[in-house]
Amino acid sequence: TLVAQEISVVGLTNYFKFDDRDYQLAEKLREKGITTFMNLELRLTNLNDSNMLSDYHVIFSDKLSKEEINNFLSNLDITIGTGKKKINLLTVEEIEKKAAINFEELFKTLQNESLHLKGKYLTAFLSRGHGNSVCGKGRGHTVYEEIVRKSDLVVNSTDFKERLEDDQLYWLGKTSHENKYIKPLLQSSDA
């Protein structure tokens, strides 16, 4: 168990929304003294160099209630094909294969004063792998810069120690490659 392994902090990740089981598990972990954050993973409508949708994370404060998080989620407009849909109406198939959100719409909702979220979340983009946010030159690079500039940290999910070390040095600005955005790097797993 997590307690036996002396793990003190956990981020529970789910795509686009959380269900009652997520909140129940978070409560059980908190009762055992494990700090637990709800981590919302979204696919952005923005494409990366591999023409795949970029993955993005919103990590909510452990002080936010289920109702406060769900209130935020109910205000998100999710793109499904050429239309929009509210998050609580998404089917499992839509979440797995079609759902995405515009980066600017996400930030606009996060900053909506009526939701009272200021200072109660962190944002992160995935730097590597399937959903990386790395974009090339031109317009794609402009969007990438906007994502990096507005994000609090970088999420990296790799089993390759060398790649993780290279990324750590890059995001700390300690490589020969130009990086004008210094960001903390959070190593995670898809466990």
N, C-alpha and C positions, 0 to 999 in steps of 0.2 A: 504494500500500500504506500501511498504518498507520505504518510506520517512516518512509517518505518524507514523510508528512504530520506527522511529529514528535508523534504521539499517544503518550502515555506510560502511560495508564491506560484499561482497557477493562472493562466489565461485560458478560459473556455471559449473556443472558437466555433462559430457556426456561420454558414453563408446566409446573408440577407435578413435573417430573423432568428429569434430564439424561441424555443417552445418551453412548456412548463417543466419538462425534464431537465432542461439546461439550468433553469432557475433553482429547481429542487437540488440538483447536484451542487450548484454554487453554495447553497445554504448549508448542505451537509459538510462541505469542505470548510466553510467558515466556522461551523460549530466545532471542527477539529483543530481550529487555530491556523488554518491555511488561508492566507490572503488570496482572494479570488476575483479576477477581473473578467468581465464579459467582453469578448473580443469579436466584433462584427467584421466578417470578411465580405467584401463586395467586389464585383467585377466592374471596372470602369468601362464606359463606352470608348475610351481612348485606346488605340492600338499601339503595340510596341513594335520593335524591329522585326519580330517574327510574325507580324500581322495577327497577333493574339490579343485578347483583351487584357488590360493591366489589372492586377489584383491590388486591392487597397484595404487597409485595416483601420477600424475605429475602436480603440481600447477605452472602455468606459471606466470611470472611477468606481472603486468598490463601495463607495458611499451612495451611489445612485440606486434608487429602488427599481424594481421590475416595472412599475407604472411609469417612472420617468424615462426609462429606456424605451418602453413600448410607445410612449407618447411621441418620442423622437421618430421612431420607426414608422408610425402611422402618418407622419408628415412627409415621408420620402416618396417621390414619384419615380417609379422604376420603369425603364424602357423595356418593352417587349416587342420586338420587331419594329413596326412603325408607330406603335401606340404606347400609351402609358398605363400603369396600373399601380395601385397602392400595394405596399409590401404584404399586408395581412391577407390579400386576395391571391397571392402567388401560389401556384401549384408546385409540387416537388419537381415535376418535369421542367417547368419554366425556370425555377431556380437553378437546376442542373444544366440546362441547355440554352436558355434564351435571355435571362434577366441580366441587366446591366444598368449602371447609373452614370449620368454625366457628372464629371468631377466638380464643375462649378455649382451644379444644383446641390450636390452633397454638401459642399462647403457653405453654401447659402443657408441650407437647413440647419447645419451644425451651429451657425452663428445667429440663428433666429432668436432674438432676445426673449420672446415669450416662452421658449423651451427651457430657459435657465440652465444651459449647459456650459457656459463660459467657465473655463478652468477645471472642467470635470471629465475631460477625455484627452487622449493622445491620438494622433494620426500617424500612420506609417504606410510606406509602400514597399512592395516586394522587389528586391534588387536583382534577384536571379531566378532561374527556373521557369516553369510554365508561364507564370503570370508576371514576368519581370516588366518593369516600367522603362527599361532602357530604350530610347528612341534615337534615330539617326539625326541627320542634319535637316535644316529647313523647318517647316511648320511642326513636324513631329517633335523636333528637339525643343521648340518653344513650349509646347504642351508639357513635355517632360520636365523642363526647367520650372514651370509653374507648379507641377506636382511636387517636385523636390523642395522648392522654396517654401511651400505651404505645409509641408509635412514635418512632424516633430522628430521622427526617427525612421530608420530603415529596418525592415525585417528581412532576414536571410535564413533560408532553409536549405542547408547542404550537409552532406555527410563527408565532404572532401575538406580535410583540414587546411590544405594549401589554399583552396579557393576562399575559405573563411578568413584566413590570415591576410590574403591579398585584399579582400574587401574591407577588412578592418583598417588596414593601412590606407587604402584609398579614401574611405569616409572620414578618416582622421586627417587627411591632407598630407600624408607622409609618403607619397609616391611621386614618381616623375611625371605622372599624368595630371593634367590640370583639373582641379576640383575646387570650385569656389564655394561649395556648400559642405560644411563640416556637419556631420550628423552622427548621433549615437547609433550603433548597430546592435540589434537584438537578434540573437541566434535562436531559432525556434525549430520545432519538428512538426511533422504532419502526423504525429502519433495519435 
